[in-house]
Amino acid sequence: MLFDLRGKRRRLVQVSFAMLALLFLVGFLGFGIGVGGGPGGIFDALGISNSGNTSSSTAAIQDQIDAANAKLAKDPNDTQTLLKLAQNEYLLAKTGIETDPTTGQPTSISNDAHTDLGRAADAWNKYLKVNKGQPDVTTAFNMVNVYVLLGDAEGAVQAQQIIAQDQPSAQSYGQLALFQYISGDLSGGDASSKKALAEAPKSQRKTLETQLDQARKQGEQVKKQQENAQKQGGGTATTPGSNPLQNPFGGVGTAP
């Protein structure tokens, strides 16, 4: 088993991890965020490198998770505790992700890490259902990483929308457009692209427009695949509790 999808998760779209990672990389480079110099890569930029993890820190994270679950057993709608649970499940998942020290690219992800990512997403979704105000933006950033690792483009869209609404910029709207395109939402991607271009400095608009056009072409391919799957009686919709997100690393195996 890779991970449990507990709770009524909304419809998911399967996207290969490599494609999402590529779009992230395009976004970081094209929107001037950068991925840093020297060894590393996209996962260093996303904060997923696990080089600093130790058994003591893992135990501390697990203690936080246990405490949060104990509180939620008494009050399932405690928004701050749901946030803490989502954040710590994400941190725990990072301890099970191995990356290449030279390229920063993932080489394996443990089954436990898949489980932790799914639990982080579930806690986040429960938080969104009961939260009455503006969703926590810091956690939304982490959840974008979670959904990329799960290969869930629609989840990444949801989290990125929160970021873009709170911090409107060429970067935030551009990243949102990338996720929307790759989820097959061409009209949503077009709307976000317009906002990104409007926010971008004039000197960067042409480059940004080219990159977004490339992302739209990828989105058109996804849309065709979705339509073909529906015609063949398949489709991408899933029922609550199912697990369509097999291995987001494509050919990379999972570690025990």
N, C-alpha and C positions, 0 to 999 in steps of 0.2 A: 504494500500500500504506500502511495506517495504522500498523500495528506487527505485529511477529512475536510469536506466542505459542509460545515455545520451551519444551520440556520438557512433562511430563505434567501440565498444569493440570487441576484438578478441574472438575466441572460448574459452568457459569456461568449466571447469570440476568441477562437483559438488563433494565435499568431505565432509563428516561429520566433524563438528567442533571438536568433541571429538577425532577423529583420528588425525587431524592435531595438536591439542594441545598435544596429547600424543607424537607425533613425535618431537614436539618442546622440550618437557620435556626430552625425550631421548637424543636429541641433546645437550641440555644445560648440562645435567649431564655427558653424555658420552664424550663430547668434552672438559670437564674441565671448562666450562663457569660458571656453578653453578647457582642456583636459590636463593641464599641468605639464611641466617639463620632466625629462628624464624617464626612468622606468615607471611603469604603471599602465594606465589606460582608462578605458571608460569606467571601470568599476572603482578605480581610485577617485575619479571625478564624482561618482555617485555615492561614494562612501561605503562601498561594499567590500573593499579589501579587508581580509581578516588577519593580517599579519600581526596585529597587536593582541589577539585573543589569548587568554590564559584560562586554565581550569578554574582559578579563583574568581575571575570576572564572570565566567559562565555560571558558576554557582551563585554569584550575587544576582545575576539576571534572573535565574530560576527562582530565587527567593522572592524577587519582586513580582514575578508571575504568579507564584503561589499565593502571595498576600493579596494580589488583585483578584484572583479567582475566589478567595475566601470572602472578600468584600462583596463581590458580585453575587455570591450565593445568597446573601442577605438582601441585597438591593441590585437587581439586574439592570436597572436603569441609571446607575451612577455614572454620569458621563465622564467625569475625570478619571474614574477607575477604568472605564472602558478604554480611554485614551492611553492610560499607563499600560494596560494589557497589550494593546496594539503595538505600542512602541517597544516594549520589552520582548514580545514575540518576534518582532522584526530583528532586534539586536541578537536574540538567541539564534535566529536563522542564519545570521551572518557568520556565526562560528562554524557552521557546517558547509560553507562555500569555500572551495579551494580555488586559488587563482594562480596563474603563471607569474612568477616573480619578475619576469622580464617584460612580458606584454600586458600583464594585468588582466588578461582574459580568463574566464572561468574554465577550469579543467574538470571539476566534478562538483556535484551538490549532493549532500547526504539525504536519505529518505527523511530523517528527522528534520532537516532544514525545510523540506517541502511541507511537512506537517506544520512547522512553526509559521511559515509564510501563509498557509491557509488559515491558521488561527488568527494571525495578525489581521488578515483581510476580514475575517468574520467579526472580530472585535470592532474594527473600524466601521463596518456596515451597521452593526448594532448601535454604535455611537451616533452615526448619522441619522438613524431613525428616531432617536430620543433627544438629540440635541436641539435646543430651541433657538440658538443664536448662530452667529457666524462660525462655521467649522474651524477647528484648530489648523492653522496653515502649516506650522512646523511639522505636525504629524502627516499632513497631506503630502509634503515633500517626501517623507519616508515611504508613504503608501504608493507613490509613483514608482519608487524602486521595487517595492513588493510586487506590484502588478506587472512590471517589466519582467521580473524573475519568474512570475507565474505564467507569462505569455498571455496575459489578459489585457487586451488593448482597451476594451470598454472600461475596465476598472481604472486603467491609467488615464483615460479621458476624464472620468469622474473626478479623480483626485486633482488632475491638472486644471480643471475648470475652477476649482476652489482657489488654487494658486493664482490663476489669471485674473479672477474677479477681485482678489485682494491686492495683487501686485501687478496691475496691467502694464505690459511692456512688450517690446518686440520679441524678447526671449520667451516670456510666458505664453503669449498668444501663438507664437511660432511653434513652440513645443506642443501646445494643444492641437494646433492644426495637423502636426505630424501624426499624433495619436489618432485623431479623428479620421484622417485619410486611411491609415493602416487598419482601422476598424471597419472600413467600408462606408463611413459617413462622409460622403463627398460634399454635400451641401453644408454640413457643419464645418468641415475643413475649409471650405471656401470662405465662410463667414469669419472664421478665426484668422485665416490668412490675410484678409482685408484689414483686420484690426492690427495684426502684426506689422504689416507694411505701413500702416498709418503711424504706428509708434516708432518705426525704425528711422534713424538718421538718413537723410537723403542720399548720402554717399554709400550706404549699405543696402539700399532698397533693391537694386538690380540683382545683387548676389543673393539676397534673401529670396527674392521672387523666383529666381532660377531653382534654388533648392526646394522651395515649396512646390514648384511645378513638378519637379522630379518625384516628390513625395505623393503628389496627386496621381501621377501615373502608376505608382505602386498601389495606391488606393483603388484605382480603376481595375487593376488586376484582382485585388481582393474582392471587389464587388462582383466581378464576373464569376469568381470561384464560388461565392455565396449563392449567386443565382443558379449556377449549374448544380450545386449541391441540393438546392431546394427542388429543382426540376427532377432530380434523380431520387427524390424522396428522403434526402439526408438533411442537410441544413446544419446550422451552427448552434441552434437553440439547445439548451440543456435543462434538465429537470433539477429541482433543488436536491442537494445531496449527492449528485453525480460528480464524477471526476474526469473532465475532458482534458485537463491540462497535464498530459502525460510527462514528457521530459522537455522543459523549455530550452534545454541546451542542444536540442537536435541530436547530433551524434555523440555528445559527451555523456558518458555513463554516470549513474548515480553511485555514490559511495555508501557502504553499509552504515 
